[in-house]
Amino acid sequence: MLVGRDRERHLVDGLLSAARVGQSGVLVLVGEVGIGKSTLLDDAAASATGMRVLRATGTESEAGVPFGGLLQLLRPALVHLDRIPAPQADALASALALRPGTGGDRFAVGAATLSLLSRFAEDQPLALVVDDAHLLDLPSAQALVFAARRLTADPVVLLAAVRAGEPSPLLEAGLPVLPVSGLSPAASGQLVSAHGRRRGRPDPDRLHEATGGNPLALLELADDAVTVGGLPPGAPVPVPARLARAFAGRADRLTAPARTALLVAAAAGDDLALIAEGCRRLDVDAAALDEAEDAGLLAVRAGRVVFRHNLVRSAIWSEAAPGARRAVHVALAAALPADDVDRRAWHLGEAALRPDEGVARILAAAGARARDRSAYAVAATAFERAAGLSPAPTDAVERLVAAAESAWRAGLTDRATGLLERASQFPQPPALRVGAMGLGGRIASRTGSVERARDDLVTAAAESAGSDPDTAVLLLADAILACFALADTATTTRAAARLDELVPRARGAPARWIGSVAGGVAGVLTGHGGPERIRSALGLLGTGGPLVRDPRLAPWLVLGVLFLRERGTGRDTVAAVVDDVRRRSDLGGLPFLLFLVARDNATGDRWDVAEADYTEGVQLARETGSTTDLTACLAGLAWLQARQGREAACRTTAAEVLEVSGPRRLALFQVWALSALGTLELGLGRPEAALGHLERLDALLTSLALVDVDLSPVPELAEALAHLGRGDEARDLAGRYSDAAAEKGQPWALARAARTLGLTCADTDLDREFGRALGHHGDALDPFEVARTRLAYGARLRRARRRVEARTQLRAALASFDELGAAPWAEQAATELRATGETAHRRRDSSTTDLTPQELRIATMLAEGRTTRETAAALFLSPKTVEYHLRHVYLKLGVASRAELATRLGAVPDS
């Protein structure tokens, strides 16, 4: 019976009503044991008229079963499994043990869960009701959280209950929470009366004071005048502990067979047949459960055993003697069907008292199966238990490393690091030590401990170079990526030299190709060539060849292409690589690729798309816990915001970058943040303020011995100095920068060098220098830099009293800045143009600037020819959510069809 819950019912009813008309809702009820969360969920399920209700309940006995909770919830919806995108369907079918699997990204299961729920809800609105969600197996909880975060416009409501004080991904995800507190005194009295308790003993007010209005405590203590009445005024009853002891006390009064049967039921779940078989193996008749039912501890209904409350189950189990618990585990392991290998392994592991290789092997096999199903958290636990039961140190360390890798893939970074630390205490065979160090390096690289990552990866590469050159090459390539974030040119140089020795010995094509590109990237970073090596490697790819589809190559395919900053070379593969990563729902690998692609768009003419890329990358990096990728995306975003002149946003973003990157020595992103602040001030016409940021940046680069001219602030420094009347200093910087750019030999640097010379040269030389700059710009990919060159050229022409020629350059600069959305720079160009005596005609802002990054991302994909469902799958959204955002896009842009949308965005739909 539900009494005194008007506020909670009103809120839940509102969510149910909204879901019926296509407005998704999520609510997590949080409260102590017995507070009434389950009753509220039952009431919600009964109130969900016109909706399908899918239910699941977490239990301690199922917490180690891979995706057991998700299967409970989704079983009725699985009829639609083949109607969701194939990669997602495969991932979910593998997770639920419906098909074989080889283990993919854990987020693929969450994406599939969202797609399946969205598809199932097309027929009828859905109410998802999850009780005791804190007891769900972790992979199920993670998949549910992934879907819950993205429910927007589907007729779906998720209601879940979590016990206060218990960890749960549903609480950590920041989902809406409703604290459930005790009943009021009046409602407490109504509840007790409705259940026929004798309210004359104890005093009702004292009963409420003692229980805090906890419904379960009210009903258990309503007849206990001795306990409640004997308390001093103001002394509360410790309700959960008091109730647990009360339930255990009832069990103590049962006969020995009934206590044994009750203990089997507490460990076995709700399957009466399994409980009966477990009892038989302990020489007990399951009929003894009748005593427990008479005592009000449980009920037997339609072949299922239902405990009065999960607290009852916990109390019975925790109060039992360890030997009795182990005997029950042994009996249940024997009673389970032969194909229920995961639960058998768990019971055997819990029953073991000493190292036992037979049990350890069974647990390790269970871990491998869970890993193949992408249930990485469960796999980590199984491998860790197997390690603890392994008599041989070599087996123990191998299983600890396997546990660490699974924990890492489950997103449990601290646990993974701790497991690797435990493994390091054992003697390790060379290959296993290399694998452990490589794993540690990858974890550290993604989580921001990049210096440690660099050192671990370089050491592991040195150890494997003699016996396994392919592994050494891949480790050194990863080390170069770490050095990229650290701006560590010294280690990059050494790693590149070692790569040159190892690549000819590598046996596999992927290792040889990655080694070639990594060596080229290292050359670019250190100013010792490199572009030609990258071009050569990219030429070996072929169109749609196997290397393009190899997930290991994905970051290098994109990095190599974009490091060249050239038109044409390999650029057609970038979109294909990113699309393939999206198709596989590889959220772990996507933020870094989005960072690279956004950087490319930010140096091109699609700043709106760049912002969408960066924003998505930031969101996914936060969700996946990748601190390094998060910092990279934020740094790139700050740099873009600086070009746009978005002062407040740029300062906020740059501040976060500097706060995160400073302690972690992520020097490259510090460089970009300082560059952003300097560019921002320069664009806003504050050369003195710009100079401060740029000089700080120049000092940082000098301290790092980072000589890549593409990172150098000299062009901006020279411009600031020129505006401040310090021409001699500007000319000296321009000359030195020009020499460095000539050594690198790439058009982007050469164009900036010539512009800087043009800013500082004599009037007689300005046409030559600016002409050279514009010539080099023709081979580069950055219209903003072209516009800055034209602005500088026009300004110098005006000051040389060549106003007519100045107008040509300034008009072009103004048009480009307006087109790009570089507002402060456009204002500078307009001011210069007015100074020539010509009225500056400004282009009105495009209505696409009104779109949010997510709306733009959706609009762009649809305009390029993707269907709604394809767009939803690529962005890990539901089709209804895509349609919801598309309506906003149509309204903002004033279009009414996909064709009009494609025209407005300048996209050409695929045929």
SEKERO-932872 format. One record per residue (C-alpha): x, y, z. Coordinates in steps of 0.5 Angstrom, whole numbers, plus 500, padded with zeros to 3 digits. Layout:
BEGIN
XYZ
...
END
This chain:
BEGIN
500500500
503507498
501512503
504519504
508520497
504525494
510529492
514523489
507520485
506527482
513527479
513520477
506521474
509527470
515523467
510518465
505523462
511526458
514520456
507518453
507524448
515523446
519527452
524522455
525522462
530519467
529519475
533515480
530514487
535514492
534513500
536508505
534501506
526500507
524507505
520505500
523506494
521499491
514501493
514507489
517503483
511498483
506504484
509507478
509501474
502500476
500507473
504506467
497505463
498505455
506503456
510497456
513496462
520493462
523491469
530489472
532488479
539488481
541482486
548480490
547473487
547476480
552482480
558477477
554475471
556479465
550483463
545479467
541485469
541488462
538481459
533482464
531489462
531488455
529481454
522483451
525488446
530483443
525481438
527488434
535486435
536485428
532492426
538496429
545498426
548491425
555493428
551495434
546489434
552484434
555488440
549487444
548480442
555478444
554481450
548478452
551471450
546470444
552470439
559469439
564475440
571477440
570483445
569491442
569497445
564497452
560503449
558499443
553495448
551502451
549505444
546498442
541499448
539506446
538504439
534498441
530501446
528507441
526502436
522498441
518504443
516506436
510501437
508503444
511508450
516505454
517505462
524502464
523500472
530498475
530496482
536496487
540498481
546499485
546491485
546491477
552488474
557493472
557492465
549493465
549499469
554502464
550500458
544503462
547510463
550511456
543510454
539514459
544520458
542520451
534519452
531526449
525525444
523518445
517516449
521512454
522514461
527510466
526510473
531507478
532506485
539506488
540505496
543511499
551510501
552505495
556506489
552506482
554508475
547511475
549516481
556518478
553519471
549526474
542523472
536527475
536524483
530524487
532523495
526519498
526520505
521518511
514519512
511524516
508523523
501522520
503518514
506513519
500512523
496511517
501506514
501502521
494502522
493500515
497494516
493492522
498493527
497494535
498502535
497502543
504500544
508503543
507511543
506513535
510519536
515515539
515510534
516515528
521519532
525512533
524510526
524517522
518515518
522509515
516504512
520498513
522500520
515502522
512496520
517491524
517495530
510497531
509491536
515492539
514497545
520494549
525496544
522503542
519505549
525503553
529508549
531515552
528521549
531523542
535517541
534514534
534506533
539505528
534502523
538498518
542495523
536494528
532491522
538486519
538483526
531482527
531478521
537474523
533473529
527470526
532466522
535463528
529461531
528456525
530449525
536447522
534444515
530451515
536455516
540451511
534452506
534459507
541460506
541457500
535461497
539467499
545465495
542462489
537468486
530466486
530460482
526455486
529449482
536451483
534452490
531445491
537442488
542446492
538444498
538436496
546436495
546439502
541433505
536438506
528438503
527445500
520444503
523447509
522454506
515453509
518455516
521461513
515463509
511462515
516467519
515472514
522472511
520470504
514468499
514462494
510464488
510460481
516457482
520463484
523465491
521472493
525475499
520480503
526485502
533485500
535487507
532480509
537476504
543480506
542479513
541472513
547471508
552476513
550473519
551466517
558462519
563462513
564455513
556454512
557460506
562456503
558449503
552453500
557455494
560448493
552445493
550451488
556450484
554443483
547444482
547449476
547447469
553445466
552451461
551456466
559456467
560463469
555462476
559456477
566459476
563465481
561460486
567455486
571461487
567464493
568457496
575456495
580456502
587456499
590456492
587451487
589451480
583448478
578453480
583458478
583456471
575455471
575463473
580465468
576462463
570465465
574472465
575470458
568469456
566475459
572479456
569476449
562479451
565486452
563485460
570488462
568489469
566482470
572479467
577484471
574481477
574474475
581474472
583477479
580472483
583467479
590470480
589470488
587462487
593461482
599457486
604458480
607466480
607466473
600464472
598469478
601475474
599473467
592473470
593480474
595483467
589480464
585483470
588490469
587490461
579488463
579493468
582499463
577497458
571497463
573504465
576503472
583506471
585506478
583499479
587497473
593501475
593498482
592491479
599492474
602495481
600488484
603484478
609488478
611485485
612478481
617475477
615476470
617473463
620478458
614478454
609479459
613484463
613488456
605487455
604490462
609496461
605497454
598497458
601501463
603506458
597506454
593508461
597513463
597516456
590517456
589519463
594525463
600522466
604522459
611523462
610516465
607513459
613516455
618512460
614506460
613505453
620507451
622502456
618497454
620498446
627497448
626490452
622487446
626490440
631484440
625479440
619482437
621488433
613489431
611490438
617495439
615499433
608500435
610502442
615507440
610510435
605510442
611514445
612519440
604520441
606521448
612526446
607530441
603532447
609533452
612537446
618533448
623533442
629530445
625523446
622524440
629524436
631518440
625514438
625516431
632514430
630507434
624506429
629507423
633501426
627497427
622498421
626494416
626488421
618489422
615483419
607485419
605491414
601494420
607495424
612497418
606502416
605505423
613506424
614510417
608515419
611515426
618517424
615522419
611525424
617525429
621529423
616534423
616535430
623536431
624540424
628534421
624533415
619528415
613530410
616526405
616519409
609521411
607522403
611515401
607511407
600514405
601512398
602505400
595505403
591504396
583506396
579502401
585497402
586493409
590497412
585503412
580498416
585496421
583500427
590500430
592505424
586509425
590515429
596515424
592515418
589521420
595524424
599523418
595526413
593532417
601533419
602535412
597540411
597539404
591539399
590532396
595527399
591522403
585527405
580522402
581517407
580521413
573521413
573514412
577512418
572517422
566514419
569507421
570508428
563511429
560505426
564501431
562505436
569506439
568512443
575511446
578512440
574517437
576524441
583524439
580523431
575529432
581533435
585532429
579533424
577539428
584542428
584541420
577544419
579550424
585551419
580551413
574554412
569550416
569553423
562551425
564544423
570545427
567547433
562541433
568536432
571539438
565540442
563532441
570531442
570534449
563531451
566524449
573525452
569527459
565521458
570516457
575519462
581521457
584527460
589527455
584527449
580532453
585537454
587537447
580538444
579544449
586547447
584546440
577550441
580555445
585557439
578557435
575561439
581566439
580567432
573568432
574573438
569570443
573573449
569570455
569563452
576563450
579565456
574560460
577554455
584556455
584557463
581550464
587547459
592551463
589548469
589541467
595541462
600545467
601539473
601534467
606537463
602537457
606542454
603542447
596544449
599549454
602552447
596552444
592555450
597561450
597562443
590562443
590568448
595572444
591571438
585573442
588580444
591581437
585580434
581585439
587590438
591590444
598589442
601590449
596585452
598580446
605581447
605578454
602572452
606571446
613572450
611567455
609562450
616564446
619562453
616556454
618553447
625555448
625551455
622545451
627546445
621546441
623548434
617547430
616553426
608552426
608552433
612559434
609565435
614569432
609572426
604574432
610577436
613581430
606584429
605586436
612589436
610593429
604595432
607598438
613601434
618597436
620595428
627593429
625588434
620585429
625585423
630581427
625576429
622576422
629574419
630569424
623566423
624566415
630562415
627556420
621556415
625555409
629549412
622546414
620548407
612547407
607552404
604554411
610556414
613559408
607564407
607566415
614567414
613572408
608575411
612577417
617580412
612584409
610587415
617589417
620590410
621597407
616600402
620598396
620591398
613590401
610587394
615582393
614579400
607579400
606577393
611571396
606570402
600569397
603565393
605560398
598561401
595558394
598551396
596551404
589550407
588556411
584562409
584565415
592566414
590568407
586574410
591576415
596577410
591581405
589585411
597586413
598587405
592592405
594596411
601597409
599599402
594604405
600607409
604607403
599612400
597606395
589607397
586604390
591598391
590597398
582597397
583590393
586587399
582589404
576588401
578581400
580580407
574583410
570578405
574572408
573574415
566575415
565569411
569565417
566568423
572572425
569578428
574582431
579581425
573583420
572589424
580591423
579590416
573594415
576600419
582600414
578600408
574606411
581609412
582608404
575612403
571606401
565604405
566597408
560593406
559587411
556580410
550579415
552573419
550566416
544563420
548557421
551561427
545560430
545552430
548549436
554544435
550538436
544541431
550543426
553536426
546533425
544538420
551536416
550529416
543529414
545534408
551530406
546524405
546520411
539517413
536519420
538512422
545512420
546519423
543517429
548511429
554515428
552520433
550515438
543518439
536515437
533517431
527521435
533525438
535526431
529528428
527533434
534537433
532537425
526540427
530546430
535546425
529547420
526553424
533556425
535556417
528557414
528551410
523545409
527539406
533535406
535538399
534545402
538544408
544541403
544547399
544552405
550548408
553547401
553540402
553535396
549529398
552522396
549518390
END
